[in-house]
Each structure stands twice: as C-alpha cells, then as structure tokens.
Amino acid sequence: MRARLAFRRWRRTRPFWAGIWTGLGGFVIFFLPLAPLGKILQIGVGGIAGMAGGVVLMAMALLILLLPGQRHTAGVIAVIAGVASFPLSNLGGLFLGMFLAVLGGSMAFSWLPGKPAGRPRRRRAHEGSATA
C-alpha cells in the first residue's frame, strides 16, 4: 500500500502519461522494421532510420519521466522525431507510432506542475462587508 501511494505521489509530479505515450510510439517505430519481411513495406534504410527514431523517442520518454523540468525540449524533439518517422520509417510505424509520439510530445510540452494544495483560507469579517 505504501509503494502504491509513493508511486502515485511520484506520478503526479511529472507528465506521466506524456512519457508513456511517447515511449509506446518509440517502441512501435523501433520494432516495426524488425517484423518479418512479409508484414512490412520495405526494409533497408527505412529500417535503420526507424530504429534510430525509435531510440530517440524512447530516450525522450525517459527524459520526460525522469527530468520533468526538461519537458519542453523533450516534447518538441519527440514531436519532430514522430513526424520525421512518417517518411523515414514505414509510414511512421503504420501511423500508430507517429500518432503516439506526437500525442505524447504535445502532452509533455503543455503539461504544467500542479500547485500544492494548501489549507483553505478563512474568510475575515471585514472582507464580506460592502461599505460604501
């Protein structure tokens, strides 16, 4: 139970889902060129570019998760790598990897840390009175 609460606390201090989607997009783009020849469009330079793009995306996912202060840079690089995977790697992992990478990168870029919940402020007696 303590581990679950600790994980929840850790997850809420960073763009967790952005890192997950970016990593899944990189995973799809990385492993699709390794599929059997009958299941992919073409192997060769596209396979090498796909593997490189997938590694970059998985590295950006780790950066998003471990260093949330660098989320803007990692998000922009993830979106660029995801869009670049379209012509370089079998249509961006058959569109799925590209979509996940762009989704995760944009979520990372737009994420804002939550403000700590403070105690509710008590209302003072003179705040509510309308004296004109």
C-alpha positions in Angstrom: 0.0 0.0 0.0 2.9 2.4 0.8 4.5 1.7 -2.5 1.3 2.4 -4.4 0.9 5.7 -2.6 4.6 6.6 -3.2 4.2 5.8 -6.9 1.0 7.9 -7.1 2.8 10.8 -5.5 5.8 10.4 -7.9 3.5 10.1 -10.9 1.6 13.3 -10.1 4.8 15.4 -10.0 5.6 14.8 -13.7 4.0 14.4 -17.1 3.5 10.7 -16.6 1.1 9.9 -19.5 3.1 12.0 -21.9 6.1 9.9 -21.2 4.1 6.7 -21.6 2.6 7.6 -24.9 6.0 8.9 -26.3 7.7 5.6 -25.2 5.0 3.5 -26.8 5.3 5.4 -30.0 9.1 4.9 -30.0 8.6 1.2 -29.2 6.2 0.8 -32.2 8.5 2.7 -34.6 11.6 0.8 -33.3 10.2 -2.7 -33.5 8.1 -2.5 -36.7 11.1 -2.6 -39.0 12.2 -5.8 -37.2 9.0 -7.6 -38.3 9.1 -10.4 -40.9 9.5 -9.2 -44.4 6.0 -10.1 -45.5 4.5 -7.8 -42.9 6.3 -4.5 -43.6 6.5 -2.3 -46.7 10.3 -2.2 -47.1 13.4 -2.9 -45.1 16.7 -1.2 -45.6 17.4 2.5 -45.0 13.9 2.8 -43.6 14.7 0.1 -41.1 17.8 1.9 -39.8 16.0 5.3 -39.7 13.1 3.7 -37.9 15.3 2.1 -35.3 17.2 5.4 -34.7 13.9 7.3 -34.5 12.5 4.8 -32.1 15.6 5.0 -29.8 15.4 8.8 -29.8 11.7 8.7 -28.9 12.3 6.2 -26.1 15.1 8.4 -24.8 12.8 11.4 -24.8 10.2 9.4 -22.9 12.7 8.6 -20.2 13.8 12.3 -20.1 10.1 13.4 -19.8 9.6 10.9 -16.9 12.8 11.5 -15.0 13.5 15.2 -15.6 10.2 17.0 -15.8 11.9 20.3 -16.0 13.2 19.4 -19.5 9.7 18.5 -20.7 9.6 21.4 -23.2 12.7 20.4 -25.0 11.9 16.7 -24.9 8.3 17.3 -26.1 9.5 19.3 -29.1 12.1 16.7 -30.0 9.5 13.9 -29.6 7.1 15.7 -32.0 9.8 16.3 -34.6 11.0 12.7 -34.4 7.5 11.4 -34.6 6.7 13.5 -37.7 10.0 12.6 -39.2 9.3 8.9 -38.8 6.5 9.2 -41.4 8.7 9.4 -44.4 11.7 7.6 -42.8 10.2 4.6 -41.2 7.3 2.7 -42.9 4.8 5.5 -42.6 5.7 6.3 -39.0 5.1 2.8 -37.6 2.0 2.5 -39.8 0.7 5.8 -38.4 0.3 4.4 -34.9 3.8 5.1 -33.7 3.7 8.6 -35.2 0.4 9.4 -33.6 1.5 8.2 -30.2 4.8 10.2 -30.4 3.1 13.4 -31.5 0.4 12.9 -28.8 3.0 12.3 -26.0 5.3 15.1 -27.1 2.5 17.6 -27.2 1.2 16.5 -23.8 4.7 16.9 -22.4 5.1 20.4 -23.8 1.7 21.5 -22.5 2.0 19.9 -19.0 2.1 22.2 -16.0 3.0 21.1 -12.5 0.1 21.2 -10.1 0.1 23.7 -7.3 0.4 22.1 -3.8 -2.9 22.0 -2.0 -2.9 24.4 0.8 -5.3 24.9 3.6 -8.4 26.9 2.7 -8.2 30.5 3.7 -10.6 31.6 6.4 -12.8 34.5 5.4 -12.3 37.5 7.5 -15.2 39.5 8.9 -14.3 42.7 7.0 -13.9 41.0 3.6 -17.6 40.4 3.0 -18.9 43.7 4.1 -19.7 46.2 1.5 -19.1 49.7 3.0 -19.5 52.5 0.6 
